[in-house]
């Protein structure tokens, strides 16, 4: 009887284990059906010692068709299984970076660190987003742009060329940043501003309105520059003190009066 009891116990365990296997298989099947993509473990790319895997899309959504190959990610946490977020082309997302919402990352773009791309943001070409940066809204980032640190970009902004945005800098509204422009520190640029060329905006500077900053212009320090007309800040102008900012504001007011 003792021998038979052992067999029965063994049989019960096997049946139980079999049920668990069956339940696991069913769960995996259900999960596979709800996923919008899977990772192809045979198609890999290594970046900074990290292995990334090619995305294979499992359903139709947005501009994606079932069976399309996407870009590369290190793990599923890098790309949401929900929404229309997409990583395409040779774009790579790794480390703890995440793409979600309806964001689109394509070209040769690299998203790394703990960067977050969401909303309807579009990242393409050779753009590099790293650190704790976050891009959202309808922002478009392309070219050889670098966005890093705790920088944030949102709204209808366009960032292109070799532009660099770093530190705690924030760019929003309809701002257009291009060329070799650098925005860093705690600088804030918003409104319909256009910043290009070799322009530098840094420190606690705040630029808003319709400012057009180009060439070798420098805006730095604790400056609040609000421009209500389309005025171009020409090359080799440095605004790094409140006094200089005050004089520029007074000059711009005279221009506003002329326009009236």
Secondary structure, 3 states (H helix, E strand, C coil): CHHHHHHHHHHHHHHHHHHHHHHHHHHHHHHHHHCCEEEEEEEEEEECCEEEEEEEECCCECCECCCCEEEEECCHHHECCCCCCEECCCCEECCCCEECCCCEECCCCEECCCCEECCCCEECCCCEECCCCEECCCCEECCCCEECCCCEECCCCEECCCCEECCCCEECCCCEECCCCEECCCCEECCCCEECCCCEECCCCEEEECCEECCCCEECCCCEEEECCCCEECCCCEECCHHHHHHHHHHHHHHHHHHC
